[in-house]
């Protein structure tokens, strides 16, 4: 059995060298065998310390393994196997790029559990390796199974969005123009992955300015914005190939046909395969109902047709995020229905759709989540169903005896009573509706109907903003 390194042998506990090999680097823990020494120049039963001492070594769980450098030999012999091949705590082979000691680390070091280590397999807050298969991918924060993992490029079976699943996230995002106009004021916005998100507000409320900052077209005055987990506008070259967008109407070449406009758009995408370009263009035109007008010059298109062509350009490639700024602008009712159907289809395929509009009934029919802006500020956000449920409705009593009904309702504590031609309305009381009905009948009020009218999205948002919205195209 090999003897531990001592001062007499030329080394010290924690700092000496082994008689059988060169000095090991500032090492971490050894393997799990008996009589192991947790120090530089580790030796153990059935093991020999050798190889070049790397910046931190991680022992495997098997016996007769070499603990040194960054490589693990199979029979106790030092080696620097292919590209610093190492074994993690469970003995499975993983590869770190130029990493010594960390199971999947890039230029990193890690100890056996990878705690606070760069590249540890189970490292908390560690930086994951290139070959991570669960979460992460390139330079993914959190490692293979690390906590608070934030992905970079998508790994196999992994996720590249933020840990909370937000496709868009802003914090105190602000834009003030040189003229002094405050267009967006400390916006905190969260768009869940897979949602159809309605971004609502009156004209001039800051919606388009926000979208331009999210897409990297203008820089914010202060605050931060993340799209697909990456900071914007710094990561614009990485993010935009994964995003389809139509902002402030399409920019078209009027002298080119609709088809040729899309061919030109597609050729500007460096990631697009030119061999399948015409197939993609034909599919996009068909999706928005422009196949018959594909050969027509764009300057002869109506406003609605131009809008469709802009949407087709955004759909040329499969996108993780689709950003549409007033997509139904200029469309007739049939065109609006088609766009709604298209948005639902995209959402069912897993695309997150961020939809800016001031047409509230359109949003109510298609969106799962919504946020409302007014004068540059975010008023509210959340699931559409939750926003509607949070708004109180109106009690409506249909009766020919309006005066008597109003008196009885007031005595029962109903507020904000309004007498109309054939009915009386008021705030919804806490009393049971059956009790209200029986009391009215007892007081000789002829009740033809008693219901609670729930507010529409328009009613809710006008109440929140104090401003009017359009409800129809």
N, C-alpha and C positions, 0 to 999 in steps of 0.2 A: 504494500500500500504506500502510495506517495506521501511524503511528509509535508506538512504545511511550511510555507516560507517563513523564515525567521530572520532576525537581525544578523545572526551568525552566518546565515547562508547568503548574505548580501541584500536582504530585504527586511522590511519591517511590516508589522500588521497595519494594513491600510496604505502602505507606501513603498514597500520594497519590491525586489525582483525575484523571480523564481530561478532556482538553479538550473532548471531544464529549459528555459526559454527567455526571451527578451522581456523587457518591462511591459506590463500591461498598462493601458491608459487609465484615466480616472474612471474606474469601472463601477458598474452597478451590481445587483445581486447575482449570484451564481445560480446553478440549477437546484434541483430538489434532492440530490443524492446525499448520503451521510457524510458527516465530518467536513462539510464545505466551509470554506473560509470566505467571509464577505469582506474582501479587501482586494487591493491591486495584486496581481500575480496569484490569482486564486488557483488552488489545486484541490482535487477531490478524489475519492476512491473511484478508480476506473477512468479518471480524466487526467489530461495533461494540459497545463496552461501553456500556451504558445501562441504563435502568430503575432501579428502586429497589434499592439494595444490601441484600439480605436477609441473614439470619444464616447464611452459608455457602452457596455455590453449587456445583453439580456440572455440569461440562461434558459434552456429549454427544459421540458419535464422528463425527458428520457435519460437513461444512464449512458455512460460511455460517450458523452458528447463533449465537444470542445467548447469552452466558454472563453472567448477572447475575440479581439478585433471587432468584427461585425458578422463574420461568417461562422457557421456551425458545421463542423465536420461530422461525418456519420460514425466514425470509429475512434474519436478522441484525437484526431490529427488536425492541426491548425490548417485553415484554408481560407481562401477568399473566393468562395464559389461565385458562380455567374452573377454579375452585377450586385454584389453584396447581398447574396441570398441569406436570409435569416429565418429563424423560426419563432413564432409567437408563443404565448404562454400555453397554448394547447398543442404545440408540436406541429402545426400545419405550416407548410412552406408558404411564405409570402415574400414579396420582393420590394425592397425600398430603393429608391433611386439615389445613389451615392450615400445611402444612409448607413450608419453603423449603430447597431443596437436596437433601434426602433423597428418594429415589425414591418410597418409600411411607411416609415417616415421619409421625407425628402430632406436630405442634409440634416437629419435630426438625430437626437439621442433619446433613448427612453429606458426606464427601468422595467422590472418584470411586470408590474401591473400597469405601467405606462402612466402613472399619476403625474400630472403636471408635465409630462414628457412630450416632446415633439414627435409625433408619429407613433405613440403607443397604441396597441390594438384596442385596449379599452380605456385609453387615456382621456381624462376629463379635460376639456378645453384644449386638447391636443390638435395638431395640424395633421390631417389625414393624408395618406399616400395616394399615389397615382392609381394604384391597382385596387383601391377599396371597392368592394362589391355591394355592400349593403346600402350605406348612405354615402354621399359624397361623390367623388370623382376627382378631378384635378384641383389641387389646393383646397380641398373641402375642409372647412373648419369643423373639428369634432372627430376626425378619424373614422375608422370603420364603424364602431358603435359608440362613438363619443357623444357626450351630451351637448346640447345646444348646437347641433350640427347645422351648418349653413353651407349648402352645396354650391359648387361652381358649375362646371359643365356636367351634364347628367351622367352618373355612373349606372351600371347595370342594376336594375331594380331599385335605383335610388331616386332621390328627389332633389331638385335644384332650386327650390324656392326656399323662403325663410321657414324657420321651424314652425311658425304659427300658421303656415299655409297661405299667407297673403301674397297675391301676385303683384299688387301695388300697395306701397306703404309710404306715407309722407309724415314727417314730423316737423311741426312749426314752419311749414313751407310758406314763404312770403315772397311776393314780387311787387316792388315799387318802381315805377318808371321814372325817368329823369325829370319828367314834368311834375313829379310829386304825387301822381295818382297812385293810390294803393289798390292794386288790382286783386291781389290775393293776400289774405291776412292770417298768418299762422295756422295754416290748414293741416289738420291731423286726419288723414283719410286712410282707410283700410279696405281693400278689395279682396274678398276671399277667392281662392282658386275654384274654378268651375262654375262661378256665378254669372248671371246676367245682371250687370250692375248699372242701374240708371243714375246718371249724374245730372241732377236737375237744378233749375234755377231760371229766373227771368233773364231776358237778354241783358248783357252787361254785368252779370253777377260774378264773373271770373271763371266760368267753366272752360272756355277755350284757352285762356291764359294758363290755367292749370294743366291742360292737356299738352300744350306746347312745352311746358317745363318737363313733364313726364317723358316726352319723346326726345328731349335734348335739343329742341329747336331754340330755346332761350334759356338763360341761366337764372336761377332764383337769386333774389337779393340776400336771402338767408334761409336757414332750414335745410332739410334733407329730403330726398326722394329716392325710393328704391323701386325698380321695376324688375320682376323676375328674380328678385334677390340680389340685384346688382345696383350700385349707386349710379344715379344719373345726374349730370350728363357724362360723367367720367367713363362709364362702360357702354357708351352709345354704340360702338362698333360690335360689341358682343351681344347686346340686347336687341337692337333693331332687326337683325335677320330673323328673330323669333316672333316679331310683332307685325301684324297687318294694321294699317291705319288709313283713315280718311278724315282729314282735318280741314275745316273751312272750305269744303268743296274740292272736287278733283282738279288737278292741273293737267290739262290735256293739250295736245298738239291739234289745233283745229283743222289743219290741212291733211292730217292723217286719218285713216279710217279707225273705227273702234278697235278692230283686230290689231292693226299696226301699232296703235297706242299701247296696247297690252304687251305686244311683242317687244316694244322698246322698254317698257317698264321691266319686263322679265330679264332682258339682256343686261340691265343695269345691276342685277343681283349676282354677285360673284359666286354665290353658292348654288345657283340654279343650273341644272343640267341642260345644255343647249340641245341635246338630242331629243328631249321630250318637251321642248318649249311650246311647239304648236299644239300639242295635246293638252297642255296645261291651260293655254289661252282659250282653246275651244271649250274646255270644261268650265272655266270661269265665266265665259260669255253665256253658256247654257244655264248656269246656276242663277244668273240675274235676269234671264229672259231677253237677251240681246242677240241671240244667234242670227235672227232674221235681219238685223240691222248691223251686223258685224262689218260689212264692207262699206258702210255709209260713212262719209266724213264726219268727224266729231263736231265740227262747227254747225252742222245741220241737225244735231241732236237737240231735243227739247231739254229743259232743265232737269226733268225727272230721268231722262235717258242718260244724261251726263252723270247724274248721281249714281245710277246703276253701274255705269262704267267705272266710276271711282271705287265702288264697293267690289267690283270684279277684280280690279287691280290689287286690292287688299287681300283677295282670296286666291291669288295665283299659287301660293305655296301653303301647305298646312302650317298654321300658326298656333302658338300657345296662347297668345293674347291678341284680341281684335279690338281696336279702338276706333269707334265711329262717332264723329262729331256731327250731330243733326243729320242722321242718315236718311230720314224721310222727307227732308226739305225738298219741295217741288214735286213730290209724288202725289198721284191721285189716290183715292181710297183703295183701289185694287193694288196699286204699287205698294202702299203701306202694308196691306195684308201679306203681300209676297215677302217684304222685308222682315216682317214679324215671323213668318214661317221659316225664313232662312236663318234668322238669329236663333230660334229654338233648335233648329237642326244642328247648327254649329255648337251650341251648348251641349246637346246630347252627345256630340262627338268628343267632348272634353275641353273644348276651347272656352276660355274665359272671355266674355264680351263686356267691354266697358262702353256704355252707350250714353252719350250726352244729348239731352233734348229739353225742349220747353213744352212738348206736347204730352201732357200728363196722362191722358187716357191711353196713349200708345205705351207709355212706360208701365202703367198699371197692368196691361194685358200681357206683357212679355217679361218683365224683370222679376228676379228673385230677391234682389237687394237694391237699396237706393240710398242716395245722399242728396241733400238739398243745400244749395248755396244761395246766399243773399248778400249783396254788397261786399263781395269778396270773402265772406266768412261762412264757415260750415255751420249750418243750423242743427241738422240731425243726420244720422245715418243708421242703417240696420236693415234687417229683412223687411220687405214690403208688408208682409202679413202682420208683423209686429208693429210697424208704424201705424197701420190702419186700426189694429186692435187697441192701440193706446189712445186713440181719439174717441171721445164720447159722442154718441149719436144724439138724435132728437126723438122725443116722444111725440107721436102723432095720433090724435083722436079725431076720427071722422064722425061728425054729428051735425044735425040741423039745429041743435041747441048750443050754439057756440058760447053765448054769454054765460049760461048756467055751467057749462063744462069748464070754462076758464075760472069761474068762481070756486068750483069744487076742487079743481087741480091746485089752485093757489092755497086753499085751506089744507091740502094734503102736503104742502111743502114743495111743490114743483115750481122751479124758478124760470125766468126768462120766457114767460108765456107770450105767445103771439097768436092773435085771432085772425084767421084767414076766412075766405069765402065760405067754405064748407067744412073747415077743420080747425082744430086748435093744436098748436105745437108748444113744446117746452123742453127744458132739460130733463134728461132721464133721471128719475128719482131712485133712491135706494129701495123703495118699496117694491114688492112683487107686482108684476103687471096684472095678475089675476085679482089682486086686492084692489088695484086702481079701478079695474073694470067693474067689479061688484059694487064699489062705493059710488061710482057714477050712476049705475043703474038704480041703486037704492035711493039716490037723490033725484030720480025721475029724469035723468039725462038719457036721451035716445042715442045709444052708441051703435054706429054703423061699422066701425072698425077701430082697432087700437094696435098700433105697431111701433117699432123702434127703427128709424131710418139711420143706417150707418153712413158715415161720411165717405165720400170718394177720396181718392188720392189728391184731387184738386182741392177739396175742402180742407183736407189736412195740411197741405203745404201752403195754401194761402193763409190759413190761420197761423202757421209758423212764421212766414216771411212778411205778412202784411202787404204782399204785392200780388198782382194778378198774373195768371198763367194762361197761355192759350191751351185749349182742350181739344182742338180739332185742326187738321191741316187746312 
